[in-house]
Amino acid sequence: MNSFRVPALHDSYDDFLSMLTVPTQRIIPFGFVAFVLIGLEQGVLGLFVAELGTKLTKSPEDLGLFFALHGLGSAVVTGSALIGWVERKNNKRIALASLSLCLGSILVVTGDDWLLKLIAAPLLGLGFGGLSMSFNTLFVTHFSQKNSGLLNVLNATYGLGAVAAPWLISQGLVTGSELFIVIALASITVCIGAWNIDDRLPKRSVTTPQKSQAAPIISLLITAFSILFIEAGLTYWMPSLLSDQSGDSTMAAAYMARFFFWFVIVRLTAAALAVWVSTLGFAVFGLVGIFCSLVLVLAGVVPLSDTSFTGAFMGLIFPNAYAWMLNTGGGGTTTGAKILLSAITGATLGPWILGWILPYSGESAVLWLLSLLSLVTAGLMLITHLNVGYRSSD
């Protein structure tokens, strides 16, 4: 159980956080379970919403609003970590995020009222954002000081859920609605089991460079925004793009199963190679791989339906980029919240913006935007890294 004394008025907030006792032995099992759940949610969400749009005759703009509200929910739970009085009282973020994921999963499959779906979207986002931020930050802090192996394993469990969801649907073993019910039931288990895990961490609890050698926060925020813009844009809209091309939602489900299969394999491989390859190296390689893949599609060399291998590149990007940004920016819950809030903003605006671009400018405009943003983001990360190294050498 967590225990802490009440700080005196002169104690700093970081002093207060440093007194928290984190049950490390429980972080790993419940972190893995939570990430399987949010993987299932992400794996089924794009397919379920694409099917829902057809069933309820909703426009791309309407579907984009659903994704935007999902991102807004994630932004709210992440942004709350930046509000001092909320953060001091909020020692149940993991449990509350699990409960929100449960409620959102129930609402999203209840009836055919579009308003209920729009209410479910931010609840699902609250669950996704809270669990993702909490366990990513805990794993970076406690296990990724020397290498990112366990962090990549954690995010590989996310990929397992994301593979399982579309595969089960494509095989006709479950429907999207049934899968959301499974998510709802399992979320209650995480809520109860992780009730006493407190994810609040002081900035100095992570081994970091001196302040003069830390990366400017603005470059890290732009990087985080761009990465989630790309990831959400691809994972949310790819089912709709493929369904529009073929008119076959089963083919889209099979594509997403292969996409997340590569996603998992590469994250497990990255965990094994983390001793030799830096988090920066993994992330930049993934971004350049996305750029090259989409350029091949735009050039007509590879059809879009044959690009499920891009899941391999996508699997390398976020966990490694987050570890690099958190350690480069100083570590701790506050820095992590700023980075993740910017990332979630990208995940919120990305699908919504693409939902407006697609009807007016077509598929190629969407792919060009995502490909160029991948290349620019890789360049920004390298420039930031070199600048930090230059200041350090001075």
C-alpha positions in Angstrom: 0.0 0.0 0.0 1.2 3.5 -0.7 2.1 5.6 2.3 3.3 9.1 2.7 3.4 11.8 5.4 1.6 15.1 5.0 4.2 17.7 3.8 4.8 20.9 5.7 3.7 24.1 4.0 7.3 24.9 3.0 7.8 21.5 1.3 7.9 21.6 -2.5 5.5 19.6 -4.6 8.5 17.4 -5.8 9.4 16.8 -2.2 5.8 15.6 -1.6 6.0 13.3 -4.7 9.3 11.9 -3.6 7.7 10.5 -0.4 5.3 8.3 -2.4 5.9 4.6 -2.2 5.2 2.9 -5.6 4.4 -0.8 -5.5 7.0 -1.7 -8.2 6.1 -5.4 -8.1 2.6 -4.6 -9.2 3.5 -2.1 -12.0 4.6 -4.8 -14.4 1.6 -7.3 -14.3 -1.1 -4.6 -14.3 0.8 -2.5 -16.8 0.8 -5.4 -19.2 -2.9 -6.1 -18.7 -3.8 -2.4 -19.1 -1.8 -2.2 -22.3 -3.5 -5.3 -23.8 -6.8 -3.6 -23.1 -5.9 -0.2 -24.7 -4.4 -2.2 -27.6 -7.7 -4.0 -28.0 -9.5 -0.7 -27.9 -7.3 0.9 -30.5 -7.4 -2.2 -32.7 -11.2 -2.4 -32.8 -11.9 1.4 -32.7 -11.1 2.3 -36.3 -13.0 -0.8 -37.7 -16.0 -0.3 -35.4 -16.3 3.4 -36.2 -16.0 2.7 -40.0 -18.7 0.1 -39.7 -20.8 2.4 -37.5 -20.4 5.2 -40.1 -21.8 2.9 -42.8 -24.6 1.6 -40.6 -25.7 5.1 -39.4 -24.8 6.9 -42.7 -22.4 9.3 -41.1 -20.0 11.5 -43.1 -16.2 11.5 -42.7 -16.6 14.8 -40.8 -18.9 13.1 -38.3 -16.5 10.2 -37.8 -13.6 12.7 -37.5 -15.5 14.4 -34.7 -15.8 11.0 -32.9 -12.0 10.5 -33.1 -11.5 14.1 -32.0 -13.6 13.6 -28.9 -11.7 10.5 -28.1 -8.5 12.5 -28.3 -10.1 15.2 -26.2 -10.7 12.7 -23.4 -7.1 11.7 -23.4 -6.1 15.3 -23.4 -8.2 16.0 -20.3 -6.7 13.2 -18.2 -3.2 14.2 -19.3 -3.7 17.9 -18.8 -5.0 17.4 -15.3 -1.4 16.3 -14.3 -0.3 19.9 -14.9 -2.9 21.4 -12.5 -1.2 21.3 -9.1 -4.2 21.0 -6.8 -5.7 18.3 -8.9 -2.4 16.3 -9.1 -1.9 16.5 -5.3 -5.3 14.8 -4.8 -5.4 12.5 -7.8 -3.6 9.4 -6.6 -6.1 7.1 -8.3 -5.5 8.0 -11.9 -5.0 4.4 -13.1 -8.1 3.1 -11.3 -10.2 6.0 -12.6 -8.9 5.6 -16.1 -9.8 1.9 -16.0 -13.3 2.7 -14.8 -13.7 5.3 -17.6 -12.6 2.8 -20.2 -15.3 0.4 -18.9 -18.1 3.0 -19.1 -17.0 4.1 -22.5 -17.0 0.6 -23.8 -20.5 -0.1 -22.6 -21.9 3.2 -24.0 -20.3 2.9 -27.4 -22.2 -0.4 -28.1 -25.5 0.8 -26.5 -28.2 1.5 -29.1 -28.0 3.4 -32.3 -28.1 7.0 -31.0 -25.2 8.9 -32.4 -25.2 11.1 -29.3 -24.4 8.1 -27.1 -21.4 7.3 -29.3 -20.2 10.9 -29.0 -20.5 10.6 -25.2 -18.6 7.3 -25.2 -15.7 8.7 -27.2 -14.2 11.0 -24.5 -14.8 8.3 -21.9 -12.8 5.9 -24.0 -10.2 8.6 -24.5 -9.9 9.2 -20.7 -9.3 5.5 -20.2 -6.8 5.2 -23.0 -4.9 8.4 -22.1 -4.8 7.7 -18.4 -3.5 4.2 -18.6 -1.0 5.0 -21.4 0.5 8.0 -19.6 0.6 6.4 -16.2 2.3 3.1 -17.1 4.6 4.6 -19.8 5.9 7.1 -17.3 6.3 4.5 -14.6 8.1 2.1 -16.9 10.4 4.9 -18.2 11.2 6.0 -14.7 11.7 2.6 -13.0 13.0 0.4 -15.7 14.4 2.4 -18.7 17.3 4.3 -17.2 19.9 2.2 -19.0 17.9 0.7 -21.9 14.3 0.7 -23.2 13.9 -3.1 -23.3 11.1 -3.5 -20.8 9.4 -0.3 -22.1 9.3 -1.9 -25.6 7.9 -5.1 -24.1 5.2 -3.1 -22.4 4.2 -1.5 -25.7 4.4 -4.8 -27.4 1.6 -6.0 -25.2 -0.4 -3.1 -26.5 0.4 -4.4 -30.0 -0.8 -7.9 -29.0 -4.2 -6.4 -28.1 -4.2 -4.4 -31.3 -3.5 -7.5 -33.4 -6.0 -9.6 -31.6 -8.9 -7.2 -32.1 -8.9 -7.0 -35.9 -7.9 -10.7 -36.3 -10.8 -11.9 -34.1 -13.2 -9.7 -36.1 -11.8 -10.8 -39.5 -12.2 -14.4 -38.6 -15.8 -13.9 -37.5 -15.0 -15.1 -34.0 -16.4 -11.9 -32.3 -18.1 -8.7 -33.3 -16.8 -5.3 -32.5 -19.6 -4.9 -29.9 -18.7 -8.1 -28.2 -15.1 -7.1 -28.0 -16.0 -3.8 -26.3 -18.0 -5.8 -23.7 -14.8 -7.9 -23.0 -12.8 -4.7 -22.6 -15.4 -3.3 -20.2 -15.3 -6.4 -18.0 -11.5 -6.7 -18.0 -11.2 -2.9 -17.2 -12.9 -3.6 -13.9 -10.2 -6.1 -13.0 -7.5 -3.5 -13.6 -9.5 -0.9 -11.6 -9.6 -3.1 -8.6 -6.1 -4.6 -8.8 -4.3 -1.4 -9.5 -6.3 0.7 -7.0 -3.2 1.5 -4.9 -0.7 2.2 -7.7 0.2 5.9 -7.6 1.8 7.2 -10.8 2.8 10.6 -9.5 6.6 11.1 -9.9 9.0 13.9 -9.0 11.0 15.4 -11.9 14.4 14.6 -10.2 13.5 10.9 -9.8 14.8 10.3 -13.3 18.5 10.5 -14.0 18.7 13.5 -16.4 21.1 15.9 -17.9 21.8 19.2 -16.3 19.3 21.9 -17.0 21.6 23.6 -19.4 21.9 20.4 -21.4 18.2 19.6 -21.6 16.3 19.9 -24.8 14.0 23.0 -25.3 10.5 21.8 -24.3 9.0 23.4 -27.4 10.9 21.1 -29.8 9.8 18.0 -27.7 6.2 19.2 -27.8 6.2 19.6 -31.6 7.8 16.2 -31.9 5.2 14.5 -29.7 2.4 16.3 -31.6 3.6 15.2 -35.0 4.2 11.6 -34.0 0.7 11.0 -32.7 -0.8 13.0 -35.6 0.9 10.4 -37.9 0.1 7.3 -35.8 -3.6 8.2 -35.2 -4.0 9.3 -38.8 -2.8 5.9 -40.1 -4.4 3.6 -37.6 -7.8 5.4 -37.5 -8.2 6.2 -41.2 -6.6 3.2 -42.9 -9.7 1.0 -42.4 -11.9 3.6 -44.0 -9.5 4.2 -46.9 -9.3 0.5 -47.6 -13.0 -0.1 -47.2 -13.7 2.8 -49.7 -11.3 1.2 -52.2 -12.6 -2.4 -52.0 -16.1 -2.0 -50.4 -15.0 -5.0 -48.2 -14.7 -4.3 -44.4 -13.3 -7.8 -43.9 -10.3 -7.0 -46.0 -9.7 -3.9 -43.9 -9.9 -6.0 -40.7 -7.4 -8.5 -42.1 -5.1 -5.6 -43.1 -5.2 -4.1 -39.6 -4.4 -7.5 -38.1 -1.3 -7.8 -40.2 -0.4 -4.2 -39.5 -0.4 -4.8 -35.7 1.2 -8.2 -36.1 4.3 -6.4 -37.5 3.8 -3.8 -34.8 4.2 -6.5 -32.1 7.1 -8.4 -33.7 9.1 -5.2 -34.1 8.5 -4.0 -30.6 9.7 -7.3 -29.2 12.7 -7.2 -31.5 13.4 -3.7 -30.3 13.3 -4.9 -26.7 16.0 -7.4 -27.5 18.1 -4.9 -29.3 17.7 -2.0 -26.8 21.1 -2.6 -25.3 22.8 -1.7 -28.6 20.4 0.7 -30.3 19.3 4.0 -28.7 15.7 5.1 -28.3 16.4 7.9 -30.7 17.8 5.5 -33.3 14.7 3.4 -33.1 12.3 6.3 -33.4 14.0 8.0 -36.3 14.3 4.8 -38.2 10.6 4.2 -37.8 9.7 7.7 -39.0 11.9 7.4 -42.1 10.4 4.0 -42.8 6.8 5.5 -42.7 7.9 8.2 -45.1 9.5 5.8 -47.6 6.5 3.4 -47.4 4.0 6.1 -48.2 6.1 7.5 -51.0 6.1 4.1 -52.6 2.3 4.1 -52.4 2.1 7.6 -53.9 4.5 6.6 -56.7 2.3 3.6 -57.6 5.0 1.1 -56.8 3.1 -0.5 -53.9 -0.7 -0.6 -53.6 -2.1 0.7 -50.3 -3.6 -2.7 -49.5 -0.1 -4.2 -49.4 1.4 -1.8 -46.9 0.6 -3.6 -43.7 4.3 -3.9 -43.2 4.2 -0.2 -42.1 3.1 -1.5 -38.8 6.7 -2.5 -38.3 7.9 1.1 -38.6 5.0 2.4 -36.5 5.9 0.0 -33.7 9.3 1.6 -33.3 8.2 5.2 -33.0 6.1 6.2 -30.0 7.6 4.2 -27.0 11.1 5.0 -28.0 10.4 8.6 -28.9 8.6 9.1 -25.5 11.5 7.6 -23.6 13.9 9.8 -25.5 11.8 12.9 -25.0 11.1 12.3 -21.3 14.8 11.7 -20.4 16.0 14.5 -22.6 13.4 16.9 -21.2 14.1 16.2 -17.5 11.7 13.3 -16.6 8.9 13.2 -14.0 5.1 13.3 -14.2 5.0 17.0 -15.1 7.3 16.8 -18.1 5.7 13.5 -19.2 2.3 15.1 -19.0 3.4 18.1 -21.1 4.8 15.7 -23.7 1.8 13.4 -23.7 -0.7 16.3 -23.8 1.0 17.6 -26.9 1.0 14.1 -28.4 -2.7 13.6 -27.6 -3.4 17.0 -29.2 -1.8 15.6 -32.4 -3.9 12.4 -32.0 -7.0 14.5 -31.6 -6.5 17.0 -34.4 -4.9 14.5 -36.8 -7.9 12.3 -37.6 -10.2 15.3 -37.5 -8.2 17.3 -39.9 -7.7 14.3 -42.2 -11.5 13.7 -42.1 -11.9 17.2 -43.7 -9.0 16.8 -46.2 -10.2 13.4 -47.5 -13.5 14.4 -49.1 -12.1 17.5 -50.7 -8.5 16.6 -51.7 -8.6 12.8 -51.9 -6.5 10.0 -50.6 -3.2 11.2 -52.1 -3.4 14.4 -50.1 -3.8 12.5 -46.9 -0.8 10.2 -47.7 1.4 13.2 -48.8 0.7 15.0 -45.6 1.5 12.0 -43.4 4.7 11.1 -45.3 6.1 14.6 -45.3 5.3 15.1 -41.6 7.2 11.8 -40.9 10.3 13.1 -42.6 10.2 16.5 -40.9 9.7 15.0 -37.5 12.7 12.7 -37.9 14.7 15.7 -38.9 13.5 17.7 -35.9 14.5 14.9 -33.5 18.0 14.7 -35.0 18.5 18.4 -34.8 17.3 18.6 -31.2 19.7 15.7 -30.3 22.6 17.4 -31.9 21.9 20.7 -30.3 21.7 19.1 -26.8 25.0 17.3 -27.5 26.6 20.6 -28.7 25.6 22.4 -25.5 26.8 19.5 -23.5 30.3 19.6 -25.1 30.5 23.3 -24.4 
